[in-house]
Amino acid sequence: MITYLNGRLVEKTPTSLIVECGGIGYDVRISLNTYSAIGNEESIKIFTQFVVREDAQILYGFKDTEEREMFNLLVSVSGIGPNTGILMLSGLSPAEIAQAITSEDVDTIKSVKGIGVKTAQRVIVDLKDKMLKFEVSGENITSPNNTLRFDALTALVSLGFDKKSAEKAINKVHKEQGTVELLIKDALKVL
C-alpha cells in the first residue's frame, strides 16, 4: 500500500493535510502531534496508513514511523477505531501512550475523549507485552531528566492532583539538578 508521501504541502489544517505528489493531491488525516511537527515546510515527507472501510477509504498520516506503529497497535485493540487512534495520538505522544500502558496508568489513557475505563483497561491488557518491543526515538522517557519529571508527576497524580495542573507546576519549578522529593515539594507550593 501507500507507505509514505514525499511531495509538496498544499494545505494544512489541524486535522488534515493535502500533499501533492506527481500531480495528484492526497487528502491525509493527521494528529495534532503531526500537525505541530510539520511546521510550514513546502516539501514534506509523511508516513501513511491506508484504511479501507465499508463506507470510506482514508489515508492517515504521521510525522514518523513510531507514531504510525503506535497507531497500528492502538487500532488493533477492540473498541479503538482509526479516528479514536488519531484522537489518542493528538492528546498524547507515542512515548506517553507507551509509558501509560507499561505503567498501567488507566487515568492517562481514559483522559482521551471517547475512551472509558473498560476500553482503557483493554488497551493496557492487549498492548502491554507489545510495548516492551516498542521503541520511541523522540523524547527518551528513561533519561535522568525525564525520569525525575515522570516520577514527580506520577506522585502528584497519585496524590489526587489533575495531571495537566501537575505538569504545569513541574514545568514551572523544574531545575536540571535535584531530587524527586524536592521537585514534588516545589510543585506542591505552586499547586
Secondary structure, 3 states (H helix, E strand, C coil): CCCEEEEEEEEECCCEEEEEECCEEEEEEECHHHHHHHCCCCEEEEEEEEEECCCCEEEEEECCHHHHHHHHHHHCCCCCCHHHHHHHHHHCCHHHHHHHHHCCCHHHHHCCCCCCHHHHHHHHHHHHHHHCCCCCCCCCCCCHHHHHHHHHHHHHHHCCCCHHHHHHHHHHHCCCCCCHHHHHHHHHHHC
